[in-house]
């Protein structure tokens, strides 16, 4: 999963450095960890709100990787 995400980030960020794309992939995957999702749901966030937040995080990380 990490390798695929790293490749997608490199493609989306117009050839970002492998180290930057690799770190970004780890950051995005950590946001999908089930313990985090369960905690967010338990605090009252809806699935839709979590998806929106994760999408915003992904966009921000890809934009930041483009600038690196």
C-alpha positions as CSV (number, residue, x, y, z in Angstrom):
1,X,0.0,0.0,0.0
2,X,2.8,2.4,0.9
3,X,4.6,1.8,-2.4
4,X,1.5,2.5,-4.4
5,X,0.7,5.6,-2.5
6,X,4.3,6.9,-2.8
7,X,4.1,6.4,-6.6
8,X,0.8,8.2,-6.8
9,X,2.1,11.1,-4.8
10,X,5.2,11.3,-7.0
11,X,2.9,11.4,-10.0
12,X,0.5,13.9,-8.6
13,X,3.3,16.1,-7.3
14,X,5.1,16.2,-10.7
15,X,8.0,13.9,-9.9
16,X,8.5,14.8,-6.2
17,X,11.7,13.4,-4.6
18,X,11.3,9.8,-3.5
19,X,12.1,10.7,0.1
20,X,9.4,13.4,0.2
21,X,6.8,11.2,-1.5
22,X,7.7,8.3,0.9
23,X,7.2,10.4,4.0
24,X,4.0,11.9,2.6
25,X,2.7,8.4,2.0
26,X,3.4,7.4,5.6
27,X,1.6,10.6,6.9
28,X,-1.5,9.8,4.8
29,X,-1.6,6.2,5.8
30,X,-1.3,7.1,9.5
31,X,-4.4,9.2,9.1
32,X,-6.3,6.0,8.1
33,X,-5.2,4.0,11.1
34,X,-8.3,2.4,12.6
35,X,-7.6,3.5,16.1
36,X,-7.7,7.1,15.0
37,X,-10.9,6.6,13.0
38,X,-12.6,4.9,15.9
39,X,-11.6,7.7,18.2
40,X,-12.8,10.4,15.8
41,X,-16.2,8.6,15.5
42,X,-16.4,8.2,19.3
43,X,-15.9,12.0,19.7
44,X,-18.9,12.7,17.5
45,X,-17.5,13.2,14.0
46,X,-19.5,11.6,11.2
47,X,-17.9,9.4,8.5
48,X,-18.5,12.2,6.0
49,X,-16.7,14.7,8.2
50,X,-13.8,12.3,8.6
51,X,-13.6,11.7,4.8
52,X,-13.7,15.4,4.2
53,X,-10.9,16.0,6.7
54,X,-8.8,13.2,5.2
55,X,-9.3,14.6,1.7
56,X,-8.2,18.0,2.8
57,X,-5.1,16.5,4.4
58,X,-4.3,14.6,1.2
59,X,-4.6,17.8,-0.9
60,X,-2.4,19.7,1.6
61,X,0.3,17.1,1.7
62,X,0.4,16.8,-2.1
63,X,0.5,20.6,-2.5
64,X,3.3,20.7,0.1
65,X,5.2,17.9,-1.7
66,X,5.0,19.8,-4.9
67,X,6.6,22.8,-3.3
68,X,9.5,20.7,-1.8
